[in-house]
Structure formats: C-alpha cells, structure tokens
Amino acid sequence: MPWTRETRFDKDFDSLHSQPKRPKLHAGRQPIIHRFKYIDYFFPLDPSLKNKFKKPDDLTIVTIHNYPEKSTFEESLDFLGIAPYVVLKKDIEWNHRYKIDWMLEFLQSEGCETEYLLFCDARDAFVIDDLHKALNTFKRMNCELIFNSTMSQRGVFWHMPQLFDWTGRVAKKRGRFLNAGAFIGRPEFIQAVWKAVIPLFGRLSRPNDEQDILRYLHPAFYPEMDIDYSNDIFYRN
C-alpha cells in the first residue's frame, strides 16, 4: 500500500513520536556525550545545573569549527557556567585536517598553559556534568592521552587489517576503536602525536580524515595513548 496521510501508518507515526524520549541507561553517567542523536534527550539541560560548575584550573578546553554561530559544545559549557574555553575557528571551507593543523598551531604558539587539555567536537559533543569528574578519571588512567572510543569500524577494514588484529590482541576491550572527536591529555604529548599525523595525510584511502591516521598510529603510541574503552569519560556507542 502506498503511503498517504490517510493510512494508519501515519497515525502510528504521530503516536510514536508523541511519547517522551528516554536515553539508554548507559548514556548519561559520563560527563561528556559525543553523539548527535542524544542532543534531543539532554537539551535543554536540567535548569538546576545552570551555572553550577567551574572549569578545573589545570584544564584547557578547546573546540574547533568554522560555524558563524556558537556550537552545541559551547552552548553546553555556557549553560553549566564552565569558562573560559578556547574556540579555534576560521571563516573558510571546512576540512577535517584542520582539527590537526589548528590544534598544532595553538599548541606551538604556547596557547595552552595548563597541565591538561580537553578537546571535543563542536557539533555533536556536549557536557552534562562537572568536568572535574572527567579530569580525575583521566588522571587515574595513567596515560598521556585518552580518546573517546566507538564500536564503529569505518576505515579499519578498508586499509588497516593489521590494526583490527592488534586491537583484538592488545585492547582492554575487544570491538572498540579510537574516535577522534573527543580526547583529554597532556599538551606536550598531544603535540608529539599531532606532529606524527601531519606526514600521513594523503597516504590512506580517506586522505584528509584525521581519525583514520590516529587509529593507524594507536599501536605506535600505545600505551601512553589509548582509548576510553568503558565509556567512563565520554559516551559514544
């Protein structure tokens, strides 16, 4: 039967979407959510959280984009009262490699004066809790750099079968891979990793995708560079 406004499917659709949305139970116990589909679950944030938190003194918060308006990530920080933070942006056509280039420029200019740095994607990452929790969790991990993790294997099967094999043997939790959209670490170590990324642009099948390169480099920088296998700091499925 062709779909029309008169079919019962349309009524079912309206009924379904009139029900309140509920997040999965495991999404939300983390201070940072990195999943666009959960924006509707958490925004607007609980009014009791407005201006409730402060930025850790030893943490620099950075995001990168080319939007004329404030991003979702910035709006969440503003609501929670977490400031200041750094926005690296230019009014030019977007390229994913800017997340490497602009961050490296920032670090080399000594723009980061704190012991730790947190980066989150502007469009689909947001904060819902005290970032002291995120930083303290990172400190307990005894790493120099921790990335968000994901179950997505995009890029791995295409040109990195050796990485798939390595994650199966070495990773603390099988089936999770590096996601470059959120990370926390020490600026000096981040700078060293980013310098290793630059020569590899154009050498993988997605030439300007920094996530593919960082996944490729994961074994080389392990265990100082690792991922948030259990979603303790960041949430992404």
Secondary structure by P-SEA (a helix, b strand, c coil): cccccccaaaaaaaaaaaccccccccccccccccccccccccccccccccccccccccbbbbbbbbcccccaaaaaaaaaccccccccccccccccaaaaaaaaaaaaaccccccbbbbbbcccccccccaaaaaaaaaaacccbbbbbcccccccccccaaaaaaaacccccccbbbbcccccccaaaaaaaaaaaccccccccccccaaaaaaaacccccccccccccccccccc
